[in-house]
C-alpha cells in the first residue's frame, strides 16, 4: 500500500515538473515588474522601463486603473513606451489565450452533440456560440 502511494506521488511530481518547469518560474520572478513597473524589482533594466519609472504623469495615469495589466494597453498608443508594452502584453496574454482555446473546445463539444454529428461546417455555429465572449479590438481611424 505505501509503495503505491509513494509511486503515485513520485509520478505526480514528475508530471508537475514536466508541465511547470523551473524555467517558467524564473521567467515569472524576473518579470514581476510588469505588475507594478514603478518598483525597483526585476532584473530587466531596459531604457524604456527606466524612462517609464521616471515619468510621473504616466504613474498617475496607471494608478487610475483597477487592474495593472489594463495600463499596458493604454501605453500601446504612445510611441515612447510601445515596445515595452508590446513585450509585456506578449508575455501576459499567453494564459488567457490558452483559456480561450479551451473555452472554444468546450463550446465545440456542446455544439456537436450526437444529434448534430453530421454537421460539417461548424464555423457559423462556433461564431454565434462564442460571440458574447469574444470582443474584437479594432483600431479604426476616421479620415
C-alpha positions in Angstrom: 0.0 0.0 0.0 2.7 2.5 1.0 4.7 1.6 -2.1 1.8 2.5 -4.4 1.3 5.8 -2.6 5.0 6.7 -3.0 4.9 5.7 -6.6 1.8 7.8 -7.2 3.4 10.9 -5.5 6.6 10.4 -7.5 4.7 10.3 -10.8 2.7 13.3 -9.8 5.9 15.2 -9.0 7.4 14.2 -12.4 4.3 15.4 -14.2 4.3 18.7 -12.3 8.0 19.2 -13.2 7.2 18.4 -16.9 4.2 20.8 -17.2 5.5 23.5 -14.9 9.3 23.6 -15.4 11.5 25.8 -13.2 12.5 27.9 -16.2 8.9 29.3 -16.3 9.1 30.1 -12.6 12.4 32.0 -13.3 10.6 34.0 -16.1 7.8 34.9 -13.7 10.0 36.1 -11.0 12.2 38.1 -13.3 9.2 39.8 -14.9 7.4 40.8 -11.6 7.9 44.4 -12.6 5.0 44.0 -15.0 2.5 44.2 -12.2 4.0 47.4 -10.9 6.6 49.0 -13.2 7.4 51.7 -10.7 9.1 49.4 -8.2 12.8 48.6 -8.3 12.0 44.8 -8.5 13.0 42.8 -11.5 16.3 42.3 -13.3 15.1 43.8 -16.6 16.5 47.3 -16.6 16.0 48.4 -20.2 16.0 52.1 -21.1 12.2 52.3 -21.8 11.4 50.8 -18.3 13.8 53.3 -16.6 12.2 56.1 -18.6 8.7 54.9 -17.6 9.7 54.8 -13.9 10.8 58.4 -14.2 7.6 59.6 -15.9 5.3 60.8 -13.1 2.4 61.6 -15.4 2.3 58.0 -16.6 2.5 56.9 -13.0 -0.6 59.0 -12.2 -2.5 57.5 -15.2 -1.5 53.9 -14.4 -2.7 54.3 -10.8 -6.3 55.1 -12.0 -6.7 51.5 -13.4 -8.1 48.8 -11.2 -6.0 46.1 -12.8 -2.3 46.6 -13.6 -2.5 44.9 -17.0 -5.1 47.4 -18.3 -2.5 50.2 -18.1 -0.2 48.4 -20.5 -2.9 48.5 -23.2 -3.0 52.3 -22.9 0.8 52.5 -23.3 0.4 51.0 -26.8 -0.9 54.3 -28.1 2.2 56.3 -27.3 5.4 55.7 -29.4 7.8 56.1 -26.4 6.6 53.0 -24.5 5.0 51.0 -27.3 7.8 48.4 -27.5 7.8 47.9 -23.7 4.0 47.5 -23.7 4.1 45.0 -26.6 6.7 42.9 -24.9 4.8 42.9 -21.6 1.5 42.0 -23.3 3.1 39.2 -25.3 4.1 37.6 -22.0 0.9 38.2 -20.1 -1.5 37.2 -22.8 -0.3 33.7 -23.1 -2.5 32.5 -20.2 -5.8 34.0 -21.4 -5.1 32.8 -24.9 -5.0 29.2 -23.9 -8.1 29.7 -21.7 -10.0 31.0 -24.8 -8.8 27.9 -26.7 -10.1 25.6 -24.0 -13.4 27.6 -23.9 -13.8 27.2 -27.7 -13.2 23.5 -27.4 -15.8 23.1 -24.7 -18.2 25.1 -26.9 -17.4 22.8 -29.8 -18.3 19.8 -27.7 -21.6 21.3 -26.8 -22.4 22.3 -30.4 -21.5 18.9 -31.9 -23.8 16.7 -29.9 -24.9 13.2 -31.1 -27.9 14.5 -33.0 -25.8 17.2 -34.8 -22.9 15.0 -35.5 -23.3 15.2 -39.3 -22.7 19.0 -39.4 -19.6 19.7 -41.4 -19.4 23.5 -41.4 -19.1 24.5 -37.8 -17.7 28.0 -38.3 -21.0 29.9 -38.2 -22.2 27.9 -35.2 -19.0 28.5 -33.3 -19.0 32.2 -34.1 -22.6 32.5 -32.7 -21.8 30.5 -29.7 -18.6 32.4 -28.8 -19.8 35.8 -29.9 -20.8 37.1 -26.5 -17.4 36.0 -25.0 -15.1 37.5 -27.6 -14.9 41.2 -28.3 -12.8 42.4 -31.1 -10.3 45.3 -30.6 -10.4 47.3 -33.7 -8.2 50.3 -34.4 -10.2 52.3 -36.8 -9.1 55.7 -37.9 -11.6 58.0 -39.5 -10.1 60.2 -42.1 
